[in-house]
Amino acid sequence: MSEATATAARPAIDLARIRAWLPAYGVYMAIALLLLFNVLFTPNFLAWSNLRIQLIQVAPIVIVALGMALVIGTEGIDLSVGAVMALAAALIPLYLGYGVIAAIGVSLVAGVLVGLINGTLVARVGLQPIVATLALFVGGRGLALVISGGQLKDVRNEDLIYLGSGDLAGIPVLVWIAALLVVIVGFVVRRTVFGRRLLAIGGNRPATELAGVPVKRVLITVYVLCSVLASVAGLLAVARIQSSDASAVGLLIELSAITAVVVGGTPLTGGRVRVLGTVAGALLMQLVVATMIKHNLQPSTTEMVQAVIILVAVYAARERKSR
Amino acid sequence: MALLEVVDVSKVFPGVRALDDVSFTLQPGEVHALVGENGAGKSTLIKVLTGVYQPDGGELRYRDEPAVFDTPMDAQRAGISTIYQEVNLIPLMSVAHNLFLGREPRNALGLLDEARMHREASEILLRYGVTTDVRRRLGTLALGAQQMVALARAVMIDAKVVIMDEPTSSLEPREVTTLFGVIRDLHAQGIGIVYVSHRLDELYQICDAVTILRDGKVVHTGRLADLERLKLVSLMLGRDMSAVRREGFTGFAGGHDTAPDAAPVLKVTDLNSRRRLHDISFSVRPGEVVGLGGLLGAGRSETIKAIGGAYPIDGGTVEVDGRELKRPTTVQAVRAGIAVQPEDRKAEGLVAGLSVRENIALAVLPRLSRFGLVSDRRIDDIVRTYMDRLRIKASSPDQRVGDLSGGNQQKVLLARLLATRPKVLLLDEPTRGIDVGAKAEVQSLIDELASEGLGVVLVSSDAEELVEGADRVVVLRDGAVVGELTGAQVTTESLLETIAAAAELEENNE
């Protein structure tokens, strides 16, 4: 009898609605809660000097994560973004002699080339994205080390340093650039033919192909965009630390980027890209680390908290069973 | 003693009364057909029976006891098994493993007893007409054999009731025969079977009793043999019997007006694909519906896909309005005015996670945009036009396509094709898996499109549909054209004769 009453009592909260809401907006709620906690318990957390540091640190991750979000939207993944950053960083000092524009141009071209290779392997050769981009994940950084001779090189170009350390209207240029890229990528996803096609490919590639969409071209473009964004992040990293170190730039950033995308509510199964969510995902992970540091917690504790957040995000975003 | 009883069950979803005082009784050893259009409440009723949903009113009685199934697992433990349209097994694991998954025989040490498992699996499957090495991966078996494994698995767990939801939709005729043999065995063992299918022929072959649902209510229940076929259809549709008789079983009106000397809108010449197609040639005039006939595996779907650029070809040409396609790609084909509706709308047709709107606009985005930026206004215009024209029922253009009924999904897919303003429409099983009402709508739409001057190629396993819909039928066998029916020859009998004759010819040649 007790069993019958137990089963008759239904939960009062509508689980289905929470499940729909959580992946889309949970990350914003988490940020709000974390900020609230810091306002209450962390002295000077909201001071501009602190926020400024946080924004500067998160900017490169946001830039890389934007590209990653596009790739993940096609049901792909790009492991080579860290290597691309290193490659871009290694090329900068070599071409600074020809001027800032030339140096930036060369490192962006390197990004385009890596993207073309990744995209071709995925779209035309038909390799799985994780395997295709693994090649340059390993090889890209190796090449960067060869180019740089394995040495750390100081960069003294004023214009370049302005990009990494300067301010515009009181806000770091780096942050302006990241914000601009967020707007552009958001616009591309929402408003362009390319964006719609990208989502359709992630949702159902054979169907999109049959609809007459040039699927291969779109896919290659997506990987090129991702690599170019990574090379932007790479050259900005050089500009910020005022030196080029191919062995350290962008190390493990692919994982931070994927984390930001997933925590932001973009499903790994493709067909949907949350641009603002991705930014929020990166911010959340950054704030978690900052909070932990302010409260003198061990880095290992921080990592475990991050792990929990990732699990919650993946759990919330997991595929609903269709009716 | 009734095996399973549903007494005055109701189920309400926001805005819909999916089941309204539904009662239904399944006797031991009875094969009970459950029929109705999509949205009539069949799926909801099945989900209530299997513990997926809990009824809002009324009760379930199982073996004369009131029963409450809180989860599908509860229902399964009680002996109610379900087999779905698609096989829910693990393709990379062996047949035997799939069969015994979760109930593997163990030896004295608690380790897996492989020898016993393989022996028993072979014995069990033999009864289902599956003679294969049970160590093979399930995925390497034909779809029909996989379905048999699923069925064997369902019955093995000491089932008293087996619910089959469109079990034959992916089976070949021979496999259907085997399935029916198995159903008769189960019947003899006193197991009750609830059989859901859109195929009326099958119902009359295998079912004893029938319950017809319409709009969540039971409109008829009784012995199937006492119910005339036309009466059944009219009850399902809520349509007058004489109307069904007058209009035929399909929504096709019959012949289309085509000028016999008109230049073909589609001309296929010597299409070859090393693997499957051999010198396929035929042409379609504007306003003409050409059927592709043949058995499963005859190369009908491959032909259609090859014309649409989605299947690799080694040679041959495709001309639209006298202009040859330069390269056989889907992009070129769509641009030339060829629209392909694939057989499997879930896998190759729709993007289930995107909205009705995005799905309809997918193929024509460049036309609805400027400088690469999409125009929502223009998309909305197109979407509204086709949703009205095809009477697509969705809560809004923003509803996920995956949440629509089969018939409406198919209409969305057709809307996408029509939005490309095609000259030729290639339809592969356009009415498969959709309810009778939507079927008639799709069929009359095909008529209408042909009368507007489109060339249509129609593939259908439903002989009635092919014969009533097509002006000519090109018959394929083993990837080659083996005959063509025109004019008065377009009948079910001569279609079957042509297929059979081709088979004989083949045997004599060997």
Interface residues (C-beta under 8 A of the other chain):
Chain A: A4 T7 R191 T192 V193 F194 R196 R197 L199 A200 G203 N204 P206 A207 T208 E209 L210 A211 G212 V213 P214 G271 R272 S322 R323
Chain B: V68 D70 G308 A310 T330 V331 A333 V334 R335 V340 P342 A347 E348 G349 L350 V351 A352 G353 L354 E358 A361 L362 A363 L365 P366 S369 G372 L373 V374 G402 D403 R416 T420
